[in-house]
Amino acid sequence: MTKSTKVCWTITDVFPGMQSQVVGLAEAIGLPTVHKRCRRRWPWGWLSLPWGNPLNQLTKTSDKLIPPWPDLVITSGRRSAPLALAIKKQNPKKTFCVHIQNPVFNINHFDLIAAPEHDHLEGPNIVTTKGALHKVTVQKIREGVKAHKGLFKDFPRPYSVVLLGGNTNRYKMPLKALENLIHDILKIREITGGSVLVTPSFRTPYRDVLTNALQKEPNIFLVDNKVNPYFAMLGLADTIFVTDDSVNMVCEACFTGKPVYILPLLKHGMTKPKKFIEGLVKEGIARPFEEVVESWIYTPFNDTEKIATLVREKMTL
């Protein structure tokens, strides 16, 4: 079977962070890909265990998982892991299973697991990554800059790009946290003497407060829902500032090689993202924002291409 006839499925639930990782890896591998969004019914989905046949436990709104089976399955997170192994059981000689993060159970049954350092997994089928896989590439950044640089033509340099997160399954962002971020944004503008380009996440609450505070401020560009110049902003940034609630966002920022400052969120406890960021700070890759803006050099990491290359080698693509 040639590369052109092989097919990849990505399988995730509703969490965008998981989707970003599997889609980014699939794009880097380069096979024709079908993206499947699936959830198992209660209690199987809640337990995240491979009891029974997971393929018969999908919710009515899930995409169908039926033959012909794919040559490659990519999953992320413990909820989708049982679905990958169920497909492999149906097609044991042909389906290659890649899982991102710790699947928790039946680790040896996967062909390859891409696990971040903070998961502390070891085994012959495990490849350690520094952080999260993602969809950012040099080509997307170049294309983004070409398509959207005109949006910023009236904004003076240098460009400070701010990536805002927000609510997570372990953190509910208070209004005071957003008010602190607005203060930081205005302070960054004051320190640098340039422009601040701000892109909120879909997780960012109190959007009306954010908009009212920034929309009339000079030299501040706030992304709206009409256009998303995210890749352009990464490419044009002189410095990037990112909140401490998302491993994905921090990894995308550090992919650029630009100086990356961390903006702490009020009352955000010691979650996995914060522990991950602490490691980056110790390595000198990122720095906490302490109302000083400097430039430094570090080696960007590209775990997505690293894993994609390994998958292509193992599947002889």
BELHU-V385569 format. One record per residue. PSI is psi in whole degrees, 0 to 359 (* if undefined). Layout:
BEGIN
psi=PSI
psi=PSI
END
This chain:
BEGIN
psi=129
psi=167
psi=321
psi=338
psi=353
psi=148
psi=144
psi=141
psi=135
psi=139
psi=120
psi=170
psi=213
psi=357
psi=118
psi=327
psi=321
psi=316
psi=319
psi=321
psi=314
psi=322
psi=318
psi=317
psi=317
psi=317
psi=321
psi=326
psi=318
psi=7
psi=154
psi=131
psi=139
psi=126
psi=121
psi=130
psi=115
psi=144
psi=142
psi=148
psi=159
psi=139
psi=359
psi=318
psi=324
psi=321
psi=331
psi=37
psi=153
psi=41
psi=140
psi=206
psi=106
psi=334
psi=340
psi=9
psi=15
psi=150
psi=163
psi=333
psi=357
psi=152
psi=151
psi=140
psi=89
psi=161
psi=158
psi=138
psi=151
psi=165
psi=334
psi=132
psi=130
psi=124
psi=164
psi=138
psi=156
psi=338
psi=328
psi=347
psi=316
psi=330
psi=322
psi=314
psi=330
psi=321
psi=319
psi=326
psi=325
psi=333
psi=61
psi=332
psi=348
psi=329
psi=122
psi=125
psi=123
psi=131
psi=139
psi=131
psi=187
psi=116
psi=350
psi=316
psi=161
psi=44
psi=322
psi=350
psi=346
psi=147
psi=325
psi=136
psi=126
psi=104
psi=130
psi=156
psi=323
psi=354
psi=343
psi=45
psi=145
psi=147
psi=164
psi=337
psi=12
psi=129
psi=127
psi=135
psi=156
psi=319
psi=216
psi=148
psi=161
psi=179
psi=358
psi=131
psi=163
psi=319
psi=316
psi=323
psi=315
psi=315
psi=322
psi=316
psi=316
psi=322
psi=329
psi=2
psi=336
psi=337
psi=335
psi=12
psi=335
psi=5
psi=124
psi=150
psi=161
psi=161
psi=123
psi=117
psi=130
psi=121
psi=114
psi=132
psi=221
psi=228
psi=142
psi=181
psi=351
psi=4
psi=130
psi=115
psi=121
psi=160
psi=322
psi=327
psi=318
psi=321
psi=322
psi=321
psi=320
psi=318
psi=316
psi=318
psi=315
psi=325
psi=320
psi=316
psi=317
psi=316
psi=315
psi=333
psi=12
psi=218
psi=152
psi=122
psi=116
psi=127
psi=111
psi=162
psi=162
psi=343
psi=353
psi=117
psi=175
psi=45
psi=328
psi=323
psi=316
psi=312
psi=313
psi=327
psi=331
psi=338
psi=334
psi=4
psi=135
psi=146
psi=30
psi=124
psi=120
psi=120
psi=134
psi=188
psi=357
psi=324
psi=147
psi=93
psi=36
psi=310
psi=323
psi=318
psi=320
psi=320
psi=324
psi=345
psi=139
psi=326
psi=146
psi=136
psi=132
psi=141
psi=162
psi=27
psi=1
psi=119
psi=321
psi=311
psi=319
psi=319
psi=322
psi=321
psi=316
psi=343
psi=331
psi=337
psi=0
psi=156
psi=132
psi=120
psi=145
psi=128
psi=113
psi=141
psi=134
psi=132
psi=20
psi=112
psi=188
psi=78
psi=177
psi=316
psi=319
psi=321
psi=319
psi=315
psi=323
psi=320
psi=318
psi=322
psi=318
psi=327
psi=353
psi=14
psi=313
psi=164
psi=147
psi=144
psi=118
psi=40
psi=32
psi=135
psi=116
psi=178
psi=143
psi=167
psi=137
psi=168
psi=114
psi=150
psi=142
psi=75
psi=331
psi=311
psi=327
psi=313
psi=321
psi=318
psi=318
psi=319
psi=315
psi=321
psi=314
psi=330
psi=3
psi=51
psi=*
END
